Each structure stands twice: as structure tokens, then as C-alpha cells.
Amino acid sequence: MQQTIGDFYTGRPTEQIARELLGHELVYETPAGTMSGWIVEAEAYLGEQDTAAHAFNGRYTAANAALYDAPGTIYIYILRGYYMFDVATQSQGTPQGILIRGIEPHHGLALMQQNRDKPVPDVTNGPGKLMAALGIQSKDLNRTMLGAHNLTITPNATRHPQRIAATSRVGVSAGSWQDRPLRYTVAGNPFVSGSRKRDWDRENHGWQD
């Protein structure tokens, strides 16, 4: 039986899904060409119980409704003037999700740098940066399913981390979940936001392959 996109984003804890997303490829097709990059940083948000989540205490608004949709639904929102890309996880009505925080460019780096005129790794080493680099500066794809239009994530990993690091999330509001280790990164990858140059794996970027 063929696995659907939604199958990947349910059936196990959101934390596990976030870890497993590392090495999958985010792909955005445009008239100018295809841009893509391997996911190197992802943050899990665990819904009603999570003090840092948009759906904490069951909050439901027009802005965060995508989190309540089917698993694999795109959730785009604006934070501090930047567009962010999130994917809904778990069954419909369970508002959990994963924020994609960093990608290592694969295809279309020149296009990304036309959209965001920065050198690597600064072009995509943060959630707002990667959206700017892809040229996604609207909510047009919000509440659509991955792959339904021109934005998707490959169903399988095409690269595999040597080591995955789990740390506290970035810039979340104070609360009992503020310091939970729900941010997962490819250790040593230069495209992880806020990473230090001395920690970079300059040869393999933290990948096994």
C-alpha cells in the first residue's frame, strides 16, 4: 500500500517526526526554476500542552487554523515581519507542528541568492531567511497540503546525519516548556541557525553521505 504524504506526519510523536525530517529535501518549483535544500534544523511544537505553541490551551484562530488540519498541511505565518514555514503533524484536530528552521541549498542556489543577496551559509540558515531565499513572501500556500501545488518535502531522506543534536528552541516565549530540547539539528552543519564556525564540519557538513 502506497504511503501518502500525510502518513509520514502522524503515527508517532511529533518529536520523532522532527528528528526524522532532517535530511529530507524541501523543494519549491517556480517559473524561474526549482529551488531545494536538505532540512538541517527543525523544531517540534506540541499543541495544547506546549506553552510555546500557537495552539497552547486549545487556542484556535483564523491565523493558526492550519495546525488543526490534516497531517502534512502547510502552515505559513508571520513572526516579527518574517514568513515562517511549518508543517502540521498528527491527526486532524490535534494541533501539533514542526517549524522548518534551516536548509542546506541543493538546487537553485543562484536563484535563492537573487531573492536574498547573502553569501552561504547566511542565505538559508534561519526560518525567515530560508523563506526569503525561496521567494515565499505571502500566505498563498497556507492550509494547502505539501505537494498539492509547488511546495513539498520529499517523502524520504536523501541524506543522513552523522549525529543529531537536540537543544532548546529559539526565541520561544517564557513558560514551563521554554527550555525543552525540541529543536533538532544536523550537528556540525553550517546552515544551522546561530551555529558557531568553530563547530562546523567543513568537509561533510555533518552528513554520513
Secondary structure, 3 states (H helix, E strand, C coil): CCCCHHHHCCCCCHHHHHHHHCCCEEEEEECCEEEEEEEEEEEEECHHHCCCCCCHHHCCCCCCHHHHCCCCEEEEEEECCEEEEEEEECCCCCCEEEEEEEEEECCCHHHHHHHCCCCCCCCCCCHHHHHHHHCCCCCCCCCCECCCCCEEECCCCCCCECCEEEECCCCCCCCCCCCCCCEEEECCCCCCCCCCHHHCCCCCCCECC
